[in-house]
């Protein structure tokens, strides 16, 4: 039977001195590793990951893990509380204007003032050139943790910026993991995943029908903060002609449908897919599922947005996740004020057609948008994974 432990992390202290915390559930299995970190709801209105984690709680009681897990539902009490009327404005921090998922720290690039706040992968590889794989893995994780500690120490005399306090609280926990799953939702979207380039087998084990493959670059998201340093390390060893040092950590952003939607029944199905990936990584016993259906993938560089050519009401002509050919009608922008006399409905319409072949993956969350706002995003140059 798994042993459970609950802790709290402080994300922010509000203006009246109250700590805004998130619960962290540690599931200690038969072995401390492999260790998975799973969090949900970093954006306030992206709710479905909570259902998936709740379903994982039950699954882990029936299926005690071989490794261990850290599960953090409702990881962002700040975003969840940014409610304006009926709308949860939870993507951007209203105090700073920053996307909550863009403030994590690049630990293998000199992005801060002190060299102690990042790890020089080439120097590390040179020192550990003849070390064992376990020595390399453990030593590099300690180096990353020391860099995070240096970031916190450097902020001490000056006070810590709210954005940094939030990122550190999460990253100091997630850095322990061998695989990181950050559960989100899209605007209006099917289930899809951002996956590291090269993680094909693990991505197939997750079994989501659409995949955006991410190159080893850093844009501040948690999945990148988790796996890009380890990719940089593998590349540093490759430059020393040592090719057995693989990327030891993977990170995924998992998009569980549309924002503001919540379903415990669907959460059970999402948890089954996550469990399949955890089997691939050895966190759970057994073999991962091999989906019988086609998984469509493209590089995130080929994931392109169409911006509204006119303001109006969005009349989508297809559902998210639908393949299209170049020239297919995707949507119409509808605005009755474009009608003249005698008024005709067709004068209100501006058609939007697919610029290329691909898959329409995501529509804007709302049905009334101004000209120039992102209307939809679509996969292009797709292939089967």
C-alpha positions in Angstrom: 0.0 0.0 0.0 1.2 3.5 -0.8 2.1 5.9 2.0 0.7 9.4 1.7 2.0 12.7 3.0 0.5 16.2 2.6 2.4 19.4 2.8 1.6 23.0 1.8 3.6 25.4 -0.4 3.2 29.2 -0.1 2.7 30.8 -3.5 2.1 34.4 -2.3 1.3 36.4 0.8 -1.6 38.8 0.2 -1.9 42.4 1.4 -3.4 41.4 4.7 -0.7 38.9 5.5 -2.5 35.7 4.6 -0.5 33.0 3.0 -2.0 31.7 -0.3 -1.1 28.0 -0.3 -1.5 24.9 -2.4 -1.6 21.3 -1.1 1.2 19.0 -2.2 0.4 15.3 -1.9 3.3 12.9 -1.8 2.6 9.3 -2.7 5.5 7.2 -1.5 5.5 3.9 -3.4 7.8 0.9 -3.1 10.7 2.9 -4.3 11.6 6.6 -4.1 12.2 6.7 -7.9 11.2 7.0 -10.6 9.4 10.1 -9.3 6.6 11.8 -11.2 5.4 15.4 -10.6 1.8 16.2 -11.7 0.2 19.6 -11.1 -3.1 21.1 -12.3 -4.9 24.5 -12.6 -1.9 26.9 -12.8 -4.3 29.0 -14.8 -7.5 29.8 -12.9 -10.1 28.7 -15.3 -8.3 25.6 -16.5 -10.1 23.1 -14.3 -10.1 19.6 -15.7 -6.7 18.7 -14.4 -8.2 18.7 -10.9 -10.6 15.9 -11.9 -7.7 13.9 -13.4 -5.7 14.2 -10.1 -8.7 13.3 -8.0 -9.1 10.2 -10.2 -5.4 9.5 -9.8 -5.8 9.5 -6.0 -8.3 6.6 -6.3 -6.3 4.8 -9.0 -3.1 4.9 -6.8 -5.0 3.4 -3.8 -6.0 0.4 -6.0 -2.6 0.3 -7.8 0.2 1.2 -5.4 3.1 2.6 -7.4 6.5 1.1 -8.0 8.0 4.5 -7.8 6.6 7.7 -6.2 4.5 10.7 -7.1 4.0 14.3 -6.2 0.5 15.5 -7.0 -0.5 19.2 -6.7 -4.2 20.0 -7.6 -5.2 23.6 -7.6 -1.6 24.7 -7.7 -2.5 28.4 -8.1 -4.8 29.9 -5.5 -4.0 33.3 -6.9 -5.3 32.7 -10.4 -8.3 30.7 -9.0 -9.3 33.8 -7.0 -9.1 36.3 -9.9 -12.8 36.1 -10.5 -14.5 39.1 -12.2 -18.3 38.5 -12.1 -18.8 35.1 -13.7 -15.4 35.1 -15.4 -12.1 33.7 -13.9 -9.3 35.8 -15.3 -6.6 33.3 -14.5 -4.0 33.1 -17.2 -2.3 36.4 -16.4 -1.4 37.6 -12.9 -3.5 40.7 -12.4 -0.7 42.1 -10.1 2.1 41.8 -12.6 0.5 41.2 -16.0 2.6 38.1 -16.5 1.4 34.7 -17.7 1.6 32.4 -14.6 3.2 29.7 -16.8 6.0 31.9 -18.2 8.0 32.8 -15.0 10.0 29.7 -14.4 13.8 29.9 -14.3 16.3 28.7 -17.0 18.9 27.0 -14.9 21.3 26.2 -17.7 21.5 29.7 -19.2 23.1 32.8 -17.6 19.7 34.5 -17.3 20.4 36.0 -13.8 23.0 38.3 -12.3 25.2 35.7 -10.6 27.0 32.7 -12.2 25.9 30.7 -9.1 22.3 31.0 -10.3 22.8 28.7 -13.3 24.7 25.5 -14.2 27.4 25.6 -16.9 26.6 22.2 -18.6 29.9 22.1 -20.4 31.9 22.6 -17.2 29.8 20.0 -15.4 30.3 17.5 -18.2 34.0 18.1 -18.3 34.3 17.4 -14.5 32.0 14.3 -14.8 33.3 13.0 -18.1 34.2 9.6 -16.6 31.4 9.4 -14.0 28.7 6.7 -14.0 25.2 7.6 -15.2 23.8 7.6 -11.7 26.6 9.9 -10.5 25.9 12.2 -13.4 22.1 12.2 -12.8 22.3 12.7 -9.1 25.1 15.3 -9.3 23.4 17.4 -11.9 20.1 17.4 -10.0 22.0 18.7 -6.9 23.7 21.3 -9.1 20.3 22.5 -10.4 18.9 22.6 -6.8 21.9 24.6 -5.7 21.3 27.1 -8.5 17.7 27.5 -7.4 18.9 28.1 -3.9 21.3 30.7 -5.2 18.4 32.5 -6.9 16.5 32.6 -3.6 19.6 33.8 -1.7 20.4 36.5 -4.2 16.8 37.9 -3.8 17.2 38.1 -0.1 18.6 41.5 0.6 16.3 43.1 -2.0 13.0 41.3 -1.4 11.5 38.7 -3.7 9.4 39.8 -6.7 6.0 38.1 -6.6 6.6 36.5 -10.0 9.8 34.9 -8.7 8.3 33.8 -5.4 5.6 31.9 -7.3 7.9 30.3 -9.7 10.4 29.2 -7.1 7.8 27.6 -4.9 6.7 25.3 -7.7 10.1 24.7 -9.3 11.8 23.8 -6.0 9.3 20.9 -5.8 9.1 19.9 -9.5 12.9 19.8 -9.8 13.0 16.5 -7.8 11.0 14.7 -10.5 12.1 12.3 -13.3 8.9 13.3 -15.3 6.8 16.4 -15.1 3.1 16.6 -16.2 1.6 20.1 -16.1 -2.2 19.7 -16.7 -3.8 22.6 -18.5 -6.8 23.1 -20.9 -7.1 25.0 -24.1 -9.6 27.7 -25.0 -12.0 25.6 -27.0 -10.0 22.5 -27.9 -9.8 18.7 -27.9 -7.2 16.9 -25.8 -3.6 17.4 -26.9 -0.1 17.6 -25.5 3.1 19.6 -25.8 5.9 17.0 -25.8 9.7 17.2 -26.0 11.2 16.4 -29.3 12.3 12.8 -29.3 9.9 11.5 -26.6 7.9 9.6 -29.1 7.3 6.4 -27.1 6.3 8.3 -24.0 4.0 10.5 -26.0 2.3 7.5 -27.6 1.9 6.0 -24.1 0.0 9.2 -23.1 -2.3 8.5 -26.0 -3.7 12.0 -26.7 -4.8 12.3 -30.3 -2.8 15.5 -31.1 0.8 16.3 -30.3 2.9 19.5 -30.6 6.6 18.6 -30.5 8.7 21.2 -28.7 12.4 21.8 -29.6 14.9 22.3 -26.7 14.3 26.0 -26.2 13.2 28.0 -23.2 10.2 30.3 -23.0 9.5 30.2 -19.3 7.0 27.3 -19.1 7.3 24.6 -16.4 7.6 21.7 -18.9 10.6 23.5 -20.5 12.1 24.4 -17.1 12.0 20.7 -16.3 13.5 19.0 -19.3 15.5 21.6 -21.3 18.4 21.6 -18.7 18.7 17.9 -19.0 18.7 18.1 -22.7 21.4 20.7 -22.5 23.4 18.3 -20.3 23.0 15.4 -22.8 24.2 17.7 -25.6 27.3 18.8 -23.5 28.3 15.1 -23.1 27.7 14.5 -26.8 30.2 17.3 -27.5 32.7 15.2 -25.5 31.8 12.1 -27.6 29.9 10.5 -24.8 26.6 9.4 -26.2 25.3 7.2 -23.4 24.2 10.2 -21.3 20.6 10.6 -22.4 18.0 13.2 -21.4 17.2 11.9 -17.9 14.0 14.1 -17.4 11.0 14.7 -19.6 8.3 17.4 -19.2 4.9 17.6 -20.8 2.1 20.2 -20.9 -1.1 18.2 -21.2 -4.2 20.0 -22.5 -7.3 18.4 -21.2 -10.0 19.9 -23.4 -11.6 23.3 -23.0 -11.3 25.9 -20.2 -14.1 26.3 -17.7 -15.2 22.7 -18.2 -15.0 20.2 -15.4 -16.1 16.5 -15.5 -15.2 13.8 -13.0 -16.3 11.1 -15.4 -13.9 12.5 -18.0 -11.3 12.9 -15.3 -11.3 9.1 -14.9 -10.5 8.7 -18.6 -7.8 11.4 -18.4 -6.2 9.6 -15.4 -6.1 6.4 -17.3 -4.0 8.0 -20.0 -1.7 9.7 -17.5 -1.3 6.3 -15.8 -0.3 4.7 -19.1 2.5 7.3 -19.3 3.5 6.6 -15.7 3.8 3.0 -16.6 6.1 3.9 -19.5 8.4 5.8 -17.0 8.3 2.9 -14.5 6.4 4.9 -11.8 3.6 2.3 -12.1 3.8 -1.4 -12.7 2.8 -2.9 -16.1 3.1 -1.9 -19.7 1.8 1.3 -21.2 -1.2 1.3 -23.6 -0.5 1.5 -27.3 -3.3 3.5 -28.9 -4.9 1.8 -31.8 -5.9 5.2 -33.3 -3.8 7.7 -35.3 -1.9 10.3 -33.3 -1.3 13.5 -35.3 1.8 15.4 -34.6 3.6 18.5 -35.8 6.4 20.7 -34.6 5.3 23.6 -32.4 7.0 25.7 -35.0 4.3 24.6 -37.4 1.5 25.4 -35.0 0.1 28.6 -36.5 -2.5 31.1 -35.5 -5.1 32.8 -37.7 -6.1 36.3 -36.4 -9.6 37.7 -36.9 -9.7 39.6 -40.2 -12.7 41.5 -39.0 -14.4 42.0 -35.7 -17.6 40.2 -34.9 -19.2 37.1 -33.6 -17.5 33.8 -34.3 -19.5 31.4 -36.3 -17.3 28.3 -36.4 -18.1 25.9 -39.2 -16.3 22.9 -37.7 -15.2 21.5 -34.3 -11.8 21.8 -32.8 -9.7 18.8 -33.8 -11.0 18.7 -37.4 -8.6 18.2 -40.4 -8.9 20.8 -43.1 -7.6 21.4 -46.6 -6.3 24.7 -47.9 -9.2 26.9 -48.8 -11.8 25.1 -46.6 -14.2 27.4 -44.8 -13.3 27.4 -41.1 -15.4 30.2 -39.6 -17.3 33.4 -40.4 -17.0 36.6 -38.6 -20.5 37.9 -38.2 -21.4 41.6 -37.4 -24.9 42.9 -38.1 -23.6 46.5 -38.2 -22.0 45.7 -41.5 -25.4 45.4 -43.1 -26.6 48.3 -45.2 -30.0 49.0 -46.7 -31.8 46.9 -47.6 -30.3 44.8 -44.9 -29.2 41.3 -46.0 -27.7 38.7 -43.7 -24.8 37.9 -46.1 -23.4 41.4 -45.7 -22.7 40.7 -42.1 -20.4 37.8 -42.9 -16.6 37.8 -43.4 -15.3 34.3 -44.3 -12.2 32.8 -42.8 -10.6 30.0 -44.8 -7.7 27.7 -44.1 -4.4 29.1 -45.5 -2.8 25.6 -45.5 -3.7 21.9 -45.0 -3.7 20.9 -41.4 -5.8 20.4 -38.3 -7.8 23.2 -36.6 -6.9 22.5 -33.0 -8.2 25.4 -31.0 -10.7 28.3 -31.2 -10.8 31.4 -29.1 -12.6 30.9 -25.8 -15.2 33.5 -26.6 -17.6 34.1 -29.5 -17.2 37.9 -29.7 -13.8 39.2 -30.6 -12.2 42.3 -32.1 -10.2 42.4 -35.3 -6.6 41.2 -34.9 -7.2 38.9 -31.9 -6.3 35.2 -32.3 -9.3 33.5 -33.7 -7.9 30.0 -33.9 -4.7 27.9 -34.0 -4.0 25.1 -36.4 -1.4 22.3 -36.9 0.3 22.3 -40.2 2.9 20.0 -41.8 1.3 17.2 -39.8 2.5 13.6 -39.6 1.5 10.4 -37.8 3.4 9.9 -34.6 
